[in-house]
């Protein structure tokens, strides 16, 4: 019988991850919980003594984490808006700051009973679209992505949470959208400059899909295209809301102004950094 407890394994894992993770204890718990197929809360109820094969499986995951693989890819799950979403290496891992994109969208979609038309560009695993769909069940949401594999994960997550008001569309930004008009267009597009990865966690980024991260023109090309093309698809008084890099709020404001959007506002993230910029079409 194994005499190595879950407590000892978690402490050992946290120590091993201390230099490569900002949350070593949490990472260690998540990996062991994945192997044991239990919730993390169980570790605080009683000491558990995993079997030898389980310890080996945990050690294998720990090794991959030490090498830089994100925890979400190792567990296949990432919580967003209190929803445990399936993710894999075909999808970007949802970040906590992207919840601000949901929050700012809900402020604009303030009527719970209105049949809003919403478009999300670059949905990935469906995190933002699904969060909005749950909060605004009367809305008709269209979620696009250029990756069929990412859309497959998005559809899986929507089905998992019994979401029926999202239509997933394979499209390169707005190219696959017909003549529909929207009350709200939202996007968290690629905005990282491939030559400036030192400003980000380059090891973690190396595991995520490049198409969801990097943009040409110093990280600005997708933001420019979305802002320019979205104008044709916005209803009068409709909103465009974009998540962007820490140094791109000025760019987003200038672009929105140049395409006659008004009431332009940038919202700060949890770190006090300008992260979400919104503008409204008046004409």
Residue pairs with C-beta under 8 A, 6 or more apart in sequence:
1 49
2 49
2 50
2 51
2 52
2 55
3 49
4 49
4 50
4 55
5 47
5 48
5 49
6 32
6 36
6 43
6 47
6 48
6 49
6 50
7 43
7 47
9 28
9 32
9 50
9 55
9 58
10 25
10 28
10 29
10 32
10 43
11 28
12 28
13 24
13 27
13 28
13 31
13 32
13 58
13 62
14 24
14 25
14 27
14 28
15 24
16 24
16 62
16 66
17 24
17 27
17 28
17 62
17 65
17 66
18 24
20 65
20 66
20 68
20 203
21 27
21 65
27 65
27 71
28 62
29 40
29 43
30 40
30 71
30 75
31 58
31 61
31 62
31 65
31 71
31 74
31 75
32 43
32 50
32 58
33 39
33 40
33 42
33 43
34 61
34 74
34 75
34 76
35 50
35 54
35 57
35 58
35 61
36 42
36 48
36 50
36 54
38 48
42 48
50 58
61 74
64 74
65 71
65 74
68 203
68 204
68 206
68 207
69 207
70 93
70 204
70 207
70 208
72 78
72 87
72 93
73 87
73 88
73 89
73 93
73 207
76 86
76 87
76 88
77 84
77 85
77 86
77 87
78 84
78 85
78 87
78 93
78 94
78 125
79 85
80 94
80 98
80 99
80 127
80 131
81 99
81 102
81 127
81 130
81 131
81 134
83 127
83 130
83 131
83 134
83 157
83 161
85 94
85 125
85 126
85 127
85 130
85 157
86 125
86 153
86 156
86 157
86 160
87 93
87 94
87 125
87 153
88 153
89 207
89 208
89 209
90 147
90 149
90 150
90 152
90 153
90 209
91 124
91 125
91 150
91 153
91 154
91 209
91 212
92 124
92 125
92 208
92 209
92 212
92 213
93 208
94 124
94 125
94 127
94 128
96 270
97 243
97 269
97 270
97 271
97 275
98 127
98 128
98 188
98 243
99 131
100 243
100 267
100 269
100 275
100 276
101 128
101 186
101 188
101 241
101 243
101 276
102 128
102 131
102 132
102 135
104 241
104 267
104 276
104 278
105 118
105 128
105 132
105 184
105 186
105 241
106 132
106 135
106 136
108 183
108 184
108 239
108 241
108 278
109 116
109 118
109 132
109 136
109 139
109 183
109 184
112 136
112 138
113 138
114 138
114 139
115 138
115 139
115 140
116 136
116 138
116 139
116 140
116 183
116 184
117 139
117 140
117 142
117 180
117 181
117 182
117 183
117 184
117 235
118 129
118 132
118 136
118 139
118 140
118 141
118 142
118 182
118 183
118 184
118 185
118 186
119 141
119 142
119 143
119 144
119 177
119 180
119 182
119 184
119 185
119 186
119 233
120 128
120 129
120 132
120 141
120 142
120 143
120 144
120 185
120 186
120 187
121 144
121 173
121 174
121 185
121 186
121 187
121 189
121 226
122 144
122 145
122 146
122 173
122 187
122 188
122 189
122 190
122 212
123 129
123 143
123 144
123 145
123 150
123 151
123 154
123 168
124 145
124 150
124 153
124 154
124 212
125 150
125 153
125 154
125 157
126 143
126 153
126 154
126 155
126 157
126 158
126 166
126 168
127 157
128 186
128 188
129 141
129 143
129 154
129 158
129 166
130 154
130 157
130 158
130 161
130 163
130 166
132 139
132 141
133 139
133 141
133 158
133 163
133 165
133 166
134 161
134 163
137 165
138 165
139 165
140 165
140 167
141 165
141 166
141 167
142 166
142 167
142 169
142 177
142 180
142 182
143 154
143 166
143 167
143 168
143 169
144 168
144 169
144 170
144 171
144 173
144 174
144 176
144 177
145 151
145 154
145 168
145 170
145 171
146 170
146 171
146 172
146 173
146 211
147 170
147 209
147 211
147 212
148 170
150 209
150 212
151 168
151 170
154 166
154 168
155 168
158 164
158 166
158 168
169 176
169 177
170 176
171 177
173 222
173 225
173 226
173 229
174 226
174 229
174 230
174 232
174 233
177 233
180 233
181 233
181 234
181 235
181 238
182 233
182 234
182 235
182 238
183 235
183 237
183 238
183 239
184 238
184 239
184 240
184 241
185 226
185 230
185 233
185 234
185 238
185 239
185 240
185 241
186 240
186 241
186 242
187 226
187 241
187 242
187 243
188 242
188 243
189 215
189 222
189 223
189 226
189 242
189 243
189 244
190 211
190 212
190 213
190 214
190 215
190 219
190 222
191 215
191 219
191 220
191 222
191 223
191 243
191 244
191 245
191 248
192 200
192 205
192 213
192 214
192 215
192 219
192 245
193 214
193 215
193 218
193 219
194 214
195 218
196 218
196 219
197 205
199 246
205 213
215 221
215 222
215 223
217 224
219 245
219 248
220 248
220 251
223 242
223 244
223 248
223 251
223 252
223 255
224 255
226 240
226 242
227 240
227 242
227 252
227 255
227 256
227 259
228 255
228 259
230 240
231 240
231 259
231 260
231 261
231 281
234 240
234 281
235 281
236 281
236 282
236 283
237 280
237 281
237 282
238 280
238 281
239 278
239 279
239 280
239 281
240 256
240 261
240 278
240 279
240 280
240 281
241 276
241 277
241 278
242 252
242 276
242 277
242 278
243 275
243 276
244 251
244 252
244 275
244 276
244 277
246 273
246 274
246 275
249 266
249 274
249 275
249 277
252 266
252 277
253 264
253 266
253 277
253 279
256 264
256 277
256 279
257 264
257 279
260 281
260 282
260 283
261 279
261 280
261 281
262 279
262 280
262 281
262 282
263 278
263 279
263 280
264 277
264 278
264 279
264 280
265 277
265 278
265 279
266 274
266 275
266 276
266 277
266 278
267 274
267 275
267 276
267 277
267 278
268 274
268 275
269 275
269 276
